[in-house]
């Protein structure tokens, strides 16, 4: 544990923690996107999927217990990811005050970093809203516990809400692209043999997940889902 703490205190340690927690979060959003697409199979299918998630681990675990364990892991990963990002931002700001020659590569990485930074702040706001909107129902006009399809239908009946989700998913796509692309290098997966696949893979992950998510609000707005 002491070695982990010492590693985290370094810049590379923070980057590694960001990359590892990023892997967990990418896995979650991919699974979440696939689950959401069950809306195209109808209310019965996606509502049954939601019930399955709440009953995972039964009868060893009680109702919702495994789901909450998963949520706790995700919350911890998300918090560590955000804290590491904020700390790296401060490190970067301090470094930029010093005078040194800026190479083209540095300029490119700085631009990507700024994009990640601002997009990350916006996604943080979105995550809070999304939890209050679709998980607790606090900000939902007609929330039904277990009624996933109904909740989606009501939510995306609003052009403003649907539009906000679309913008958020565009930000998620950019965030995923930069995160997946840079994560390979951070975790040491940087080899001439497969470096040429890094960018296409990052683009593929970002596009598939972003489009998978935006398909639902667009479909409700267009009347494909009703």
N, C-alpha and C positions, 0 to 999 in steps of 0.2 A: 504493500500500500504506500510505503514511504517513497519507493521508486516511482510509482505512478504519480504521486503528488509532485515530486521533483521534476518529472518529465513534463507534467502539465504547466509548470511554472515557466517553461521555455516556450518560445514562439512556435517551434516545430511541434511541441507537445500539444499546444492549443489547436494547431492545424490538424493534427492526427485525431484529436477528440472531435473536432468539427466533422472530419471525414467519416469517422466511425458512427457517430450519432446520425450523420447524414444518410449512411447506408440503412440504418434502422428506419428513418423517416421516409426514405424513398420506397422501401419495402412496404411501409404502411400505406402511403398514398396510392401505390400501384394496386394493392389489395382492396383499398377503399374504392378506387375507381372501378375495378372489376365488379365489386359488389353493387355499386350504384347502377351499373349498366343492366342489372336485373329489372330495372324499371321498365325496360322495353319488353319484358316478358309479362308485364301486368302487375297489378296491385298484390295479388295473392302470392306471387313468387317473391317479390322483394320484401313483403311483410313477413313471409315465412323465413326468409334469409335473416332478417333482423331478429326474429325469435330464436333462430339457430344460434346466433352470436350470443344471445343472452343465456342460452341453455348449454353452452359449451362446457364440457367437463362433467356434465350430469351422468350418474347420480353422485359421483365423488364430491363434486363441488356444488354449491347451492346456486340458485338463480342469479345470474349476472356476476358471479364471483371471478370467473376466469376472464370475463370481459373487462372487469375492473383491474385485474392484474396486468392485462395488456395495456390498459389505459395508463396505469401508473408507470410502466416501462416507457411508454411514449411520452408522457409528461416529463419524466426525468431526462430522457434523451433530448426533448425539445428545449428544456431549460438549460441543459449543458451546452447545447448547440448555440442558443442565443447568447449565453454568457461568454462563451469562447469567441463568438463573433464580435461582441462589444469590446472585449479585451484586445482582440487583434486590431480592431478599428483604432483604439487608442494608441497601440504600438505603431501602427501605420502613420497616424497623425503626427506622432513624435518624430518618426523617422523623416517625414517630409519637411520638417522644420530645418533639418540639417542640409548642408549644401553638398551636392554630389552630382555627377554627370548622369543624365537620364537617357538610357538606351531605348530603342524602339520597343524592345521586349518589355521593359519596365513600364512604358506608357501603356502598352496593351494590357498588361496585368493590372495596372492601376484602374483603367477604365472598367475592366471586368469586376474588379473589387468594388468600385463605386456602384456599379449596377447591382451587384449582390447585396450591397449595404442598404440602398434605398428600397430595393425590392423586398429585402428581408423585413424591413420595418413595416412596409405595407402588408406583407403576409402575416406578420405578427398581429396587426390590427384585425385582419380578416379572420384569422384563427379564433380570436376571442369572440368576434361577432358570430362566426359559424357555430361555435359551441353553444352560445346563448340562443342561437336561432334554431338549429336542428337537433341539438342534444338535450338541452334543458328545456327548450321551448319558451324561454323567458321573453325573447324578442320575436316570437312567431305569433301571427294574429289568430291562428286557430289550430294550435298544436294538439296532436293526438298521440298519446303514448303507444308505441307499437305500430302506428299508422304511417309508415314511412312514405308510401306512395301519396297518401293524402297530404302529408306535410310538404312534399316536393311540389305537388300540384298547386297547393295554395300559395306557397312561397314564390314559385316561378310564374304565377299568374300576374305578378307585379313586374312591369318592365324595369323599374328602378332596381329592384332586388336582383332580378336576372342579370341586368347589366353590370351590377356590382360584382356578381359571381364571375361573369365573363372576363372582366378586367383583372380580377384576382387570379383566375386561371392562366391568363396571359403572363402575369407576373410570376406565377408558379413555374410556367414553362421556361422562362428566362433563368429563373433561379436554379431549376433542375439542370439546365444545360451547363451553366457555369460550374455548378456544384459537382456534377458527374465528371465533367472534363478535368477540373482541377483535382478532384478526389483521387484519380488514378495516380497522379504525380505525388500527391501527399502520402499515399499509402505505399509508395515505392513500386507501383505497377507502371513503370516507365521504361520501356525497352524498344529499341528500333524495330524489332520484329512485329510488334503490334501497336506501336504508337499511331500508325495511320488509321487505326480503327477507333481511336479515342473520340475524335470529334463526331464521326457518324453515329457512334453508340450514344453519345451525349445528346445529339440532336434527336435520335430515335426515341430515347426514353422521354425527353421533354415533350416532343410532339404527340406521342401516343397517350401519355398521361393527361396532358392539357386538353387534347381533343376528346378523350374519353369523358372527361368531366364536363366540358362545355356542351357536349352532345345532349345532355339532359335538359338544361334550361332552354337551349335553342329549340329542342323538340317540343317542349311545353308551349313556348311562345308561338311556334309555327303550327301548333295544333296536331302535330304527329302523335304526341302523347296528350291525353286529356282525361 
